[in-house]
Amino acid sequence: MTAGLVLAFAQGAVVLVFGYSGYTKLHDREGFGNFTQTVQMLTKWDGRAVTVLAASFAGSEASTAVLTALPPTAFAGFALATALLTLFIGVILRAVRGRVFAECGCFGGHSAAMSYPLILRNVLLLGFAVPGLLLSATRAPEVSPLAGVAAAAGVGAAFALVKYYDTAVRLVLFRLFPEARASRPEAS
């Protein structure tokens, strides 16, 4: 029973993260444009190839949410989520080490700079996807009221991580490095 609740929690979290990410990129021109600009900065490509690659990633994220939400395809959704997050970590690490300044465009208009804290956020998101992948390999997600509560808790946890992570990082960094806060124009 406990494994089923963990799976439901992970399922809710992954559906929220990838559904929200795909939606914010695909529902309007601004969100997609922000993400396309990020892809262009990271690949140094121009033109249609950038648009196709950005659309492919956004579509993959939306597909991940749908696959994860459906019990018969949950394993495939968790596998895709794990693969995408691992790829994102690699891309961000390469950008940070290559000193490429770009915003992630992860959630359309809501963007963070490519940075080590962004890598950590993706590692935390793997904390939802990997247990879901491992558990869904041996069992189908449950459909029960208790599983629904666990899934709702996963949605809430993922929402909090997506919504408040960047703010928490800024607060911690300003606490550790107060001189950075003093040098920001809005701090004056």
URSUL-V164711 format. One line per field, one symbol per residue. ss: DSSP state (A for helix, B for strand, O for the rest). burial: # if it has 9 or more other C-alpha atoms within 8 Angstrom, else .. A space follows every 10 residues. Layout:
ss->???
burial->???
//
This chain:
ss->OAAAAAAAAA AAAAAAAAAA AAAAAAOOAA AAAAAAAAAA AAAOOOOAAA AAAAAAAAAA AAAAAAAAAO AAAAAAAAAA AAAAAAAAAA AAAAAAAOOO OOBOOOBOOB OOBOOAAAAA AAAAAAAAAA AAAAAAOOOO OOOOAAAAAA AAAAAAAAAA AAAAAAAAAA AAAAAAOAAA AAAOAAAO
burial->...####### ########## ######.... ######.### ##.......# #.##...### #########. #.######## ##..##.##. .##.##...# .########. #####..##. ###.##.### ###.##...# #.....##.# ########## ##..##..#. ..##...#.. ##......
//
